[in-house]
Amino acid sequence: MSYLSNPLFGVFLSLAVFMIGQWFFKKSNGFFLFQPLFVAMVLGIAILVVLGKSFDVSTAQVYAKTYKPGGDIIFWFLTPATIAFAVPLYKRNDVVKKNWGIILSSLVIGTIVSLFAITIVAKSFGLDEIGVASMLSQSATTAIALPLTSAIGGNASVTAMACILNAVIIYALGNKLVKWFKLKEDPVGAGLGLGTAGHTIGSAFALEMGSVEGAMAAVAVVVIGLVDNLVVPVFAHLMGI
């Protein structure tokens, strides 16, 4: 298995499964279960499990020795990719200046309410303290959520999966959610909602809808990240997590 420990293996595997996901997504005319990120995640895990069976080692060992060296290279790009959302934000800063009060208050209140909701749902499903801690920071984008989860004693892998599932659901159902919540005529609300729930993937979807939606989604990603860093550790302490 040592010859698979080259970082290029992890990079190649990530690109290969994502391209397969894109192929399925196009062939299925955008069926939400074939969203490329979701397919890549499931297919990547399946390949690691098969490799583990083949070499008679645990999947965790395969992940650490073969995928992680290359996966860490890809993960490094998450931070600059997140920062890049400042570009659409800068282009439509006129909208931000006009609606900054509504934007800030809605995101802060929404984050606090979501923390209570996540805690209640997680505990109702019988998750222990580590499980609850792993779910709290999922409202932030992955690059921010993972170190935050580690800081409060959660499992970053669980948080990563929660963030990805959030993004997949929002990307797959974005149009329907905008329609259901009657946000077609409210680009500010649509952008904030997509950016908050779908993170960078939701922001990319919002940018496809329009420049205002994209700018608002970028604002949501940044503000939610800041709010989570300030609020989540305090909330976890108060909840005894």
Backbone as CSV, one residue per row, in Angstrom:
resi,resn,N_x,N_y,N_z,CA_x,CA_y,CA_z,C_x,C_y,C_z
1,MET,0.821,-1.216,0.000,0.000,0.000,0.000,0.853,1.265,0.000
2,SER,2.160,1.102,0.231,3.038,2.265,0.341,3.089,3.074,-0.948
3,TYR,2.960,2.384,-2.100,3.043,3.112,-3.365,1.816,4.000,-3.606
4,LEU,0.778,3.820,-2.798,-0.408,4.670,-2.903,-0.328,5.882,-1.973
5,SER,0.743,5.960,-1.186,0.863,7.059,-0.225,1.334,8.358,-0.865
6,ASN,1.660,8.315,-2.154,2.033,9.534,-2.876,0.853,10.498,-2.877
7,PRO,1.076,11.775,-2.522,-0.026,12.750,-2.491,-0.830,12.841,-3.784
8,LEU,-0.189,12.505,-4.904,-0.887,12.559,-6.192,-2.073,11.594,-6.238
9,PHE,-2.002,10.505,-5.453,-3.112,9.555,-5.437,-4.373,10.212,-4.886
10,GLY,-4.229,10.919,-3.752,-5.381,11.584,-3.157,-5.960,12.653,-4.071
11,VAL,-5.084,13.410,-4.744,-5.541,14.448,-5.673,-6.265,13.807,-6.855
12,PHE,-5.659,12.764,-7.420,-6.261,12.086,-8.568,-7.600,11.472,-8.195
13,LEU,-7.677,10.820,-7.037,-8.921,10.186,-6.614,-10.028,11.219,-6.457
14,SER,-9.707,12.362,-5.845,-10.703,13.422,-5.658,-11.234,13.936,-6.990
15,LEU,-10.317,14.186,-7.925,-10.726,14.694,-9.237,-11.522,13.639,-10.011
16,ALA,-11.084,12.392,-9.925,-11.739,11.321,-10.684,-13.179,11.113,-10.227
17,VAL,-13.392,11.014,-8.911,-14.756,10.756,-8.425,-15.656,11.969,-8.653
18,PHE,-15.088,13.171,-8.594,-15.891,14.359,-8.852,-16.311,14.413,-10.332
19,MET,-15.401,14.066,-11.237,-15.735,14.055,-12.659,-16.783,12.995,-12.974
20,ILE,-16.701,11.854,-12.286,-17.728,10.824,-12.436,-19.070,11.362,-11.957
21,GLY,-19.037,12.085,-10.836,-20.261,12.694,-10.320,-20.855,13.694,-11.304
22,GLN,-20.011,14.489,-11.941,-20.483,15.437,-12.941,-21.135,14.718,-14.120
23,TRP,-20.539,13.610,-14.531,-21.091,12.834,-15.646,-22.483,12.313,-15.301
24,PHE,-22.619,11.724,-14.106,-23.924,11.226,-13.669,-24.946,12.362,-13.578
25,PHE,-24.506,13.512,-13.066,-25.404,14.649,-12.877,-25.945,15.133,-14.231
26,LYS,-25.074,15.209,-15.230,-25.497,15.649,-16.562,-26.401,14.611,-17.220
27,LYS,-26.037,13.340,-17.108,-26.826,12.281,-17.731,-28.212,12.151,-17.105
28,SER,-28.331,12.509,-15.837,-29.615,12.389,-15.135,-30.428,13.677,-15.201
29,ASN,-29.951,14.641,-16.018,-30.630,15.939,-16.150,-30.765,16.664,-14.810
30,GLY,-29.701,16.582,-14.019,-29.665,17.332,-12.765,-30.403,16.696,-11.610
31,PHE,-30.583,15.356,-11.634,-31.247,14.676,-10.522,-30.444,14.898,-9.245
32,PHE,-31.111,15.344,-8.168,-30.389,15.840,-6.992,-29.521,14.783,-6.308
33,LEU,-29.882,13.505,-6.391,-29.070,12.474,-5.752,-27.738,12.270,-6.469
34,PHE,-27.638,12.783,-7.694,-26.390,12.675,-8.448,-25.617,13.985,-8.449
35,GLN,-25.862,14.820,-7.453,-25.085,16.058,-7.328,-23.605,15.668,-7.206
36,PRO,-22.723,16.262,-8.025,-21.321,15.808,-8.108,-20.598,15.680,-6.777
37,LEU,-20.805,16.635,-5.877,-20.109,16.594,-4.596,-20.551,15.398,-3.764
38,PHE,-21.852,15.105,-3.799,-22.393,13.980,-3.042,-21.899,12.655,-3.622
39,VAL,-21.948,12.539,-4.954,-21.471,11.314,-5.617,-19.992,11.104,-5.331
40,ALA,-19.218,12.183,-5.399,-17.780,12.078,-5.141,-17.508,11.590,-3.720
41,MET,-18.268,12.107,-2.764,-18.083,11.706,-1.372,-18.388,10.217,-1.187
42,VAL,-19.547,9.769,-1.683,-19.953,8.370,-1.520,-19.008,7.439,-2.259
43,LEU,-18.686,7.785,-3.499,-17.810,6.938,-4.304,-16.394,6.888,-3.727
44,GLY,-15.902,8.023,-3.228,-14.576,8.057,-2.623,-14.488,7.172,-1.397
45,ILE,-15.519,7.230,-0.546,-15.546,6.384,0.649,-15.582,4.906,0.251
46,ALA,-16.396,4.591,-0.765,-16.511,3.203,-1.221,-15.157,2.676,-1.711
47,ILE,-14.426,3.502,-2.441,-13.112,3.080,-2.948,-12.141,2.837,-1.794
48,LEU,-12.168,3.701,-0.783,-11.288,3.520,0.369,-11.635,2.245,1.141
49,VAL,-12.931,1.941,1.237,-13.358,0.711,1.909,-12.849,-0.510,1.141
50,VAL,-12.983,-0.474,-0.193,-12.510,-1.591,-1.019,-10.999,-1.761,-0.879
51,LEU,-10.266,-0.659,-0.869,-8.813,-0.739,-0.699,-8.450,-1.340,0.655
52,GLY,-9.207,-0.946,1.680,-8.959,-1.499,3.002,-9.173,-3.001,3.043
53,LYS,-10.249,-3.464,2.402,-10.513,-4.907,2.337,-9.413,-5.626,1.559
54,SER,-8.945,-4.982,0.481,-7.936,-5.609,-0.373,-6.606,-5.773,0.347
55,PHE,-6.236,-4.777,1.154,-4.948,-4.819,1.851,-5.084,-5.324,3.297
56,ASP,-6.327,-5.706,3.665,-6.601,-6.251,4.999,-6.202,-5.268,6.105
57,VAL,-6.587,-3.999,5.914,-6.384,-2.974,6.942,-7.683,-2.203,7.098
58,SER,-7.765,-1.393,8.134,-8.986,-0.628,8.364,-9.112,0.515,7.360
59,THR,-10.344,0.952,7.159,-10.584,2.081,6.250,-9.904,3.339,6.767
60,ALA,-9.861,3.495,8.091,-9.208,4.667,8.678,-7.717,4.692,8.332
61,GLN,-7.095,3.514,8.333,-5.670,3.443,7.981,-5.445,3.775,6.505
62,VAL,-6.347,3.279,5.655,-6.249,3.578,4.222,-6.389,5.068,3.999
63,TYR,-7.356,5.656,4.681,-7.583,7.097,4.547,-6.335,7.883,4.968
64,ALA,-5.781,7.538,6.118,-4.646,8.287,6.663,-3.381,8.117,5.818
65,LYS,-3.179,6.916,5.276,-1.919,6.632,4.589,-1.958,6.893,3.083
66,THR,-3.158,6.791,2.479,-3.220,6.929,1.020,-3.933,8.196,0.561
67,TYR,-5.076,8.503,1.160,-5.844,9.643,0.654,-5.460,10.972,1.300
68,LYS,-5.256,10.971,2.601,-5.073,12.218,3.341,-3.908,13.083,2.834
69,PRO,-2.743,12.520,2.467,-1.657,13.379,1.975,-2.074,14.248,0.788
70,GLY,-2.814,13.671,-0.155,-3.296,14.451,-1.291,-4.536,15.250,-0.949
71,GLY,-5.378,14.679,-0.084,-6.589,15.388,0.332,-6.277,16.681,1.055
72,ASP,-5.192,16.687,1.825,-4.790,17.904,2.539,-4.390,19.018,1.572
73,ILE,-3.842,18.626,0.426,-3.476,19.625,-0.585,-4.730,20.311,-1.109
74,ILE,-5.755,19.509,-1.403,-7.012,20.072,-1.886,-7.679,20.899,-0.798
75,PHE,-7.619,20.398,0.446,-8.241,21.129,1.556,-7.614,22.509,1.732
76,TRP,-6.328,22.629,1.423,-5.645,23.919,1.570,-6.312,24.994,0.722
77,PHE,-6.875,24.595,-0.416,-7.484,25.564,-1.323,-8.851,26.047,-0.838
78,LEU,-9.403,25.412,0.190,-10.709,25.834,0.690,-10.688,27.264,1.203
79,THR,-9.618,27.615,1.921,-9.548,28.963,2.492,-9.476,30.044,1.425
80,PRO,-8.542,29.969,0.460,-8.541,30.992,-0.586,-9.813,30.984,-1.429
81,ALA,-10.424,29.803,-1.612,-11.679,29.742,-2.370,-12.784,30.480,-1.629
82,THR,-12.787,30.350,-0.299,-13.776,31.069,0.508,-13.537,32.571,0.455
83,ILE,-12.274,32.966,0.553,-11.928,34.384,0.503,-12.301,34.992,-0.847
84,ALA,-12.262,34.171,-1.902,-12.566,34.668,-3.254,-13.994,35.185,-3.375
85,PHE,-14.863,34.799,-2.453,-16.236,35.300,-2.506,-16.319,36.782,-2.158
86,ALA,-15.191,37.354,-1.759,-15.158,38.795,-1.535,-15.307,39.570,-2.848
87,VAL,-15.014,38.899,-3.974,-15.098,39.574,-5.279,-16.530,39.978,-5.623
88,PRO,-17.510,39.029,-5.628,-18.890,39.458,-5.888,-19.419,40.402,-4.813
89,LEU,-18.919,40.236,-3.593,-19.326,41.135,-2.507,-18.868,42.558,-2.796
90,TYR,-17.635,42.704,-3.257,-17.094,44.033,-3.576,-17.860,44.674,-4.735
91,LYS,-18.215,43.861,-5.710,-18.904,44.390,-6.882,-20.293,44.934,-6.552
92,ARG,-20.938,44.369,-5.541,-22.274,44.830,-5.166,-22.303,45.330,-3.729
93,ASN,-21.263,46.055,-3.331,-21.238,46.582,-1.964,-22.274,47.660,-1.741
94,ASP,-22.851,48.211,-2.828,-23.928,49.184,-2.689,-25.153,48.558,-2.038
95,VAL,-25.428,47.304,-2.397,-26.569,46.594,-1.806,-26.290,46.287,-0.343
96,VAL,-25.050,45.925,-0.051,-24.670,45.621,1.331,-24.821,46.862,2.214
97,LYS,-24.350,48.006,1.739,-24.445,49.240,2.511,-25.897,49.632,2.772
98,LYS,-26.742,49.374,1.804,-28.149,49.750,1.925,-28.892,48.843,2.909
99,ASN,-28.500,47.578,2.982,-29.266,46.601,3.780,-28.462,46.009,4.935
100,TRP,-27.373,46.681,5.351,-26.484,46.068,6.327,-27.169,45.737,7.649
101,GLY,-28.102,46.569,8.086,-28.794,46.317,9.356,-29.610,45.034,9.308
102,ILE,-30.387,44.885,8.237,-31.210,43.686,8.075,-30.326,42.455,7.923
103,ILE,-29.267,42.587,7.143,-28.367,41.459,6.901,-27.748,40.969,8.208
104,LEU,-27.168,41.883,8.957,-26.462,41.509,10.184,-27.408,40.929,11.224
105,SER,-28.526,41.600,11.449,-29.456,41.139,12.486,-30.069,39.786,12.135
106,SER,-30.447,39.599,10.874,-31.078,38.337,10.475,-30.106,37.173,10.596
107,LEU,-28.836,37.390,10.215,-27.856,36.317,10.275,-27.482,35.964,11.717
108,VAL,-27.335,36.964,12.570,-26.999,36.705,13.967,-28.133,35.962,14.669
109,ILE,-29.358,36.481,14.502,-30.519,35.835,15.130,-30.710,34.424,14.576
110,GLY,-30.572,34.289,13.249,-30.731,32.980,12.629,-29.709,31.975,13.133
111,THR,-28.476,32.430,13.334,-27.427,31.533,13.831,-27.731,31.048,15.239
112,ILE,-28.147,31.951,16.099,-28.451,31.580,17.490,-29.632,30.614,17.547
113,VAL,-30.674,30.912,16.766,-31.844,30.031,16.732,-31.451,28.648,16.209
114,SER,-30.611,28.618,15.178,-30.200,27.334,14.602,-29.386,26.508,15.589
115,LEU,-28.591,27.157,16.437,-27.808,26.422,17.434,-28.714,25.700,18.427
116,PHE,-29.773,26.385,18.862,-30.739,25.735,19.755,-31.444,24.582,19.034
117,ALA,-31.841,24.813,17.781,-32.542,23.778,17.013,-31.642,22.560,16.788
118,ILE,-30.375,22.798,16.440,-29.436,21.700,16.210,-29.235,20.893,17.485
119,THR,-29.094,21.587,18.611,-28.894,20.904,19.896,-30.088,20.040,20.250
120,ILE,-31.291,20.572,20.081,-32.510,19.833,20.406,-32.649,18.597,19.522
121,VAL,-32.462,18.773,18.217,-32.591,17.646,17.286,-31.516,16.598,17.552
122,ALA,-30.261,17.049,17.757,-29.157,16.112,17.990,-29.394,15.289,19.251
123,LYS,-29.837,15.941,20.310,-30.077,15.222,21.566,-31.290,14.306,21.465
124,SER,-32.291,14.711,20.668,-33.472,13.863,20.500,-33.128,12.569,19.755
125,PHE,-32.060,12.595,18.960,-31.598,11.402,18.269,-30.573,10.628,19.097
126,GLY,-30.348,11.073,20.318,-29.490,10.339,21.233,-28.002,10.552,21.057
127,LEU,-27.602,11.642,20.394,-26.173,11.902,20.226,-25.544,12.307,21.551
128,ASP,-24.317,11.871,21.778,-23.617,12.253,22.994,-23.037,13.663,22.838
129,GLU,-22.268,14.105,23.819,-21.744,15.474,23.796,-20.821,15.712,22.603
130,ILE,-20.011,14.705,22.269,-19.116,14.850,21.113,-19.925,14.975,19.831
131,GLY,-20.993,14.188,19.728,-21.852,14.250,18.549,-22.526,15.600,18.403
132,VAL,-23.040,16.119,19.519,-23.685,17.434,19.492,-22.672,18.510,19.115
133,ALA,-21.488,18.452,19.723,-20.437,19.434,19.420,-20.037,19.381,17.950
134,SER,-20.093,18.189,17.383,-19.720,18.020,15.976,-20.727,18.672,15.038
135,MET,-21.967,18.828,15.496,-23.020,19.365,14.643,-23.181,20.876,14.759
136,LEU,-22.684,21.466,15.847,-22.978,22.876,16.117,-22.450,23.841,15.066
137,SER,-21.260,23.605,14.568,-20.640,24.578,13.669,-20.921,24.317,12.196
138,GLN,-21.883,23.442,11.900,-22.170,23.105,10.506,-22.756,24.275,9.724
139,SER,-23.215,25.308,10.414,-23.746,26.469,9.693,-22.646,27.294,9.049
140,ALA,-21.400,27.088,9.469,-20.267,27.789,8.858,-19.740,26.970,7.689
141,THR,-19.036,27.620,6.775,-18.436,26.901,5.663,-17.342,25.969,6.170
142,THR,-17.037,24.934,5.410,-16.163,23.855,5.877,-14.815,24.349,6.401
143,ALA,-14.202,25.299,5.693,-12.880,25.783,6.089,-12.897,26.404,7.481
144,ILE,-14.036,26.930,7.897,-14.172,27.540,9.221,-14.714,26.531,10.227
145,ALA,-15.646,25.690,9.778,-16.334,24.769,10.684,-15.416,23.702,11.278
146,LEU,-14.492,23.179,10.474,-13.664,22.064,10.957,-12.754,22.457,12.124
147,PRO,-11.952,23.515,12.017,-11.129,23.886,13.180,-11.972,24.328,14.374
148,LEU,-13.147,24.909,14.111,-14.024,25.323,15.206,-14.556,24.112,15.952
149,THR,-14.934,23.084,15.228,-15.411,21.846,15.855,-14.320,21.212,16.707
150,SER,-13.108,21.170,16.181,-11.983,20.602,16.935,-11.736,21.381,18.221
151,ALA,-11.937,22.691,18.156,-11.689,23.546,19.327,-12.673,23.293,20.457
152,ILE,-13.900,22.860,20.125,-14.898,22.623,21.175,-15.042,21.132,21.493
153,GLY,-14.123,20.315,20.971,-14.101,18.900,21.328,-14.971,17.998,20.490
154,GLY,-15.371,18.462,19.309,-16.187,17.633,18.436,-15.348,16.833,17.464
155,ASN,-16.029,16.076,16.612,-15.370,15.260,15.585,-15.461,15.994,14.256
156,ALA,-14.330,16.453,13.745,-14.313,17.260,12.526,-14.827,16.488,11.318
157,SER,-14.655,15.172,11.302,-15.127,14.368,10.172,-16.646,14.396,10.071
158,VAL,-17.309,14.348,11.222,-18.769,14.417,11.247,-19.234,15.797,10.766
159,THR,-18.526,16.826,11.216,-18.861,18.183,10.793,-18.701,18.343,9.292
160,ALA,-17.629,17.794,8.750,-17.389,17.880,7.304,-18.529,17.248,6.531
161,MET,-18.985,16.081,6.988,-20.090,15.415,6.298,-21.376,16.240,6.398
162,ALA,-21.622,16.835,7.565,-22.817,17.665,7.738,-22.774,18.874,6.810
163,CYS,-21.614,19.515,6.714,-21.461,20.679,5.832,-21.685,20.295,4.376
164,ILE,-21.129,19.155,3.976,-21.276,18.702,2.601,-22.732,18.368,2.294
165,LEU,-23.397,17.687,3.209,-24.803,17.345,2.995,-25.657,18.606,2.893
166,ASN,-25.371,19.593,3.735,-26.080,20.863,3.641,-25.928,21.465,2.254
167,ALA,-24.689,21.499,1.783,-24.399,22.092,0.478,-25.082,21.317,-0.643
168,VAL,-25.046,19.981,-0.565,-25.662,19.146,-1.594,-27.166,19.386,-1.671
169,ILE,-27.805,19.428,-0.511,-29.257,19.627,-0.470,-29.633,20.991,-1.037
170,ILE,-28.893,22.029,-0.638,-29.197,23.373,-1.118,-28.956,23.495,-2.614
171,TYR,-27.854,22.925,-3.097,-27.573,22.989,-4.528,-28.630,22.242,-5.329
172,ALA,-29.072,21.105,-4.789,-30.039,20.280,-5.510,-31.447,20.879,-5.485
173,LEU,-31.816,21.474,-4.354,-33.186,21.967,-4.195,-33.279,23.484,-4.179
174,GLY,-32.182,24.167,-4.565,-32.146,25.623,-4.478,-33.301,26.318,-5.148
175,ASN,-33.579,25.956,-6.391,-34.679,26.599,-7.118,-36.026,26.382,-6.445
176,LYS,-36.240,25.149,-5.977,-37.510,24.839,-5.324,-37.652,25.588,-4.001
177,LEU,-36.561,25.677,-3.247,-36.621,26.381,-1.962,-36.898,27.868,-2.163
178,VAL,-36.269,28.455,-3.178,-36.530,29.867,-3.485,-37.997,30.066,-3.843
179,LYS,-38.549,29.104,-4.572,-39.948,29.191,-4.973,-40.878,28.978,-3.789
180,TRP,-40.586,27.974,-2.970,-41.439,27.667,-1.822,-41.500,28.828,-0.830
181,PHE,-40.366,29.473,-0.601,-40.322,30.571,0.359,-40.561,31.937,-0.290
182,LYS,-40.979,31.908,-1.558,-41.375,33.113,-2.301,-40.285,34.186,-2.281
183,LEU,-39.062,33.747,-2.660,-37.918,34.660,-2.646,-37.500,35.102,-4.053
184,LYS,-38.316,34.763,-5.051,-37.984,35.140,-6.423,-37.845,36.648,-6.571
185,GLU,-38.703,37.372,-5.866,-38.691,38.834,-5.963,-37.864,39.486,-4.856
186,ASP,-37.147,38.669,-4.105,-36.328,39.191,-3.003,-34.900,38.647,-3.136
187,PRO,-34.090,39.241,-3.998,-32.727,38.725,-4.215,-31.864,38.761,-2.966
188,VAL,-32.109,39.734,-2.084,-31.339,39.809,-0.845,-31.637,38.599,0.031
189,GLY,-32.910,38.308,0.223,-33.307,37.163,1.037,-32.866,35.842,0.430
190,ALA,-32.997,35.724,-0.889,-32.584,34.488,-1.572,-31.089,34.247,-1.400
191,GLY,-30.291,35.294,-1.595,-28.843,35.153,-1.467,-28.419,34.814,-0.049
192,LEU,-29.015,35.491,0.923,-28.673,35.212,2.318,-29.034,33.777,2.696
193,GLY,-30.189,33.323,2.251,-30.623,31.971,2.572,-29.728,30.920,1.951
194,LEU,-29.395,31.097,0.674,-28.549,30.125,-0.020,-27.135,30.104,0.548
195,GLY,-26.598,31.276,0.865,-25.252,31.338,1.420,-25.177,30.775,2.828
196,THR,-26.217,31.031,3.621,-26.237,30.542,5.002,-26.362,29.025,5.048
197,ALA,-27.283,28.484,4.280,-27.550,27.048,4.343,-26.611,26.220,3.475
198,GLY,-26.174,26.786,2.348,-25.379,26.005,1.406,-23.917,26.352,1.340
199,HIS,-23.488,27.349,2.154,-22.076,27.733,2.213,-21.535,28.108,0.823
200,THR,-20.329,27.657,0.506,-19.714,28.057,-0.761,-20.463,27.474,-1.962
201,ILE,-20.979,26.250,-1.836,-21.740,25.650,-2.937,-23.046,26.422,-3.131
202,GLY,-23.699,26.761,-2.035,-24.918,27.557,-2.120,-24.649,28.936,-2.688
203,SER,-23.475,29.488,-2.359,-23.096,30.805,-2.875,-22.851,30.748,-4.380
204,ALA,-22.235,29.666,-4.831,-22.026,29.494,-6.268,-23.362,29.403,-6.997
205,PHE,-24.306,28.714,-6.382,-25.649,28.621,-6.964,-26.316,29.985,-6.986
206,ALA,-26.160,30.747,-5.888,-26.749,32.082,-5.813,-26.164,33.005,-6.873
207,LEU,-24.872,32.854,-7.129,-24.206,33.680,-8.140,-24.765,33.391,-9.525
208,GLU,-25.199,32.153,-9.751,-25.819,31.809,-11.029,-27.168,32.511,-11.187
209,MET,-27.821,32.814,-10.057,-29.119,33.472,-10.103,-28.992,34.956,-10.419
210,GLY,-27.902,35.581,-9.948,-27.727,37.007,-10.188,-26.630,37.594,-9.323
211,SER,-26.195,38.811,-9.666,-25.089,39.435,-8.937,-25.472,39.804,-7.510
212,VAL,-26.705,40.242,-7.300,-27.143,40.603,-5.946,-27.216,39.354,-5.071
213,GLU,-27.823,38.294,-5.615,-27.907,37.043,-4.861,-26.516,36.530,-4.507
214,GLY,-25.597,36.600,-5.463,-24.233,36.135,-5.216,-23.531,36.951,-4.150
215,ALA,-23.715,38.274,-4.190,-23.095,39.142,-3.193,-23.659,38.873,-1.801
216,MET,-24.969,38.689,-1.711,-25.593,38.422,-0.413,-25.158,37.067,0.142
217,ALA,-25.024,36.085,-0.742,-24.551,34.776,-0.297,-23.128,34.868,0.238
218,ALA,-22.292,35.670,-0.434,-20.916,35.861,0.032,-20.902,36.521,1.401
219,VAL,-21.777,37.505,1.590,-21.899,38.160,2.897,-22.277,37.140,3.961
220,ALA,-23.247,36.280,3.622,-23.712,35.279,4.576,-22.584,34.343,4.997
221,VAL,-21.795,33.880,4.020,-20.687,32.965,4.327,-19.698,33.621,5.286
222,VAL,-19.352,34.880,5.020,-18.376,35.590,5.850,-18.928,35.871,7.245
223,VAL,-20.135,36.429,7.292,-20.717,36.820,8.584,-20.999,35.602,9.447
224,ILE,-21.567,34.552,8.851,-21.855,33.338,9.619,-20.566,32.755,10.191
225,GLY,-19.497,32.799,9.408,-18.212,32.311,9.897,-17.734,33.089,11.109
226,LEU,-17.849,34.408,11.048,-17.443,35.252,12.176,-18.334,35.025,13.390
227,VAL,-19.640,34.985,13.152,-20.580,34.795,14.261,-20.369,33.443,14.923
228,ASP,-20.191,32.402,14.118,-19.967,31.064,14.681,-18.718,31.019,15.552
229,ASN,-17.650,31.656,15.078,-16.410,31.669,15.861,-16.588,32.346,17.208
230,LEU,-17.465,33.328,17.263,-17.704,34.057,18.511,-18.753,33.373,19.391
231,VAL,-19.795,32.838,18.755,-20.956,32.356,19.503,-20.876,30.876,19.862
232,VAL,-20.407,30.037,18.927,-20.440,28.584,19.148,-19.662,28.149,20.397
233,PRO,-18.427,28.627,20.627,-17.727,28.207,21.851,-18.472,28.608,23.122
234,VAL,-19.038,29.810,23.120,-19.800,30.273,24.291,-21.051,29.425,24.470
235,PHE,-21.754,29.172,23.366,-22.976,28.363,23.429,-22.673,26.952,23.927
236,ALA,-21.597,26.366,23.402,-21.228,25.006,23.816,-20.916,24.961,25.303
237,HIS,-20.243,25.995,25.800,-19.911,26.057,27.245,-21.169,26.180,28.080
238,LEU,-22.089,27.036,27.656,-23.333,27.235,28.406,-24.210,25.984,28.412
239,MET,-24.134,25.213,27.318,-24.925,23.979,27.221,-24.231,22.793,27.890
240,GLY,-23.027,23.061,28.441,-22.287,22.002,29.113,-21.692,20.970,28.176
241,ILE,-21.374,21.403,26.955,-20.820,20.490,25.944,-19.296,20.573,25.968
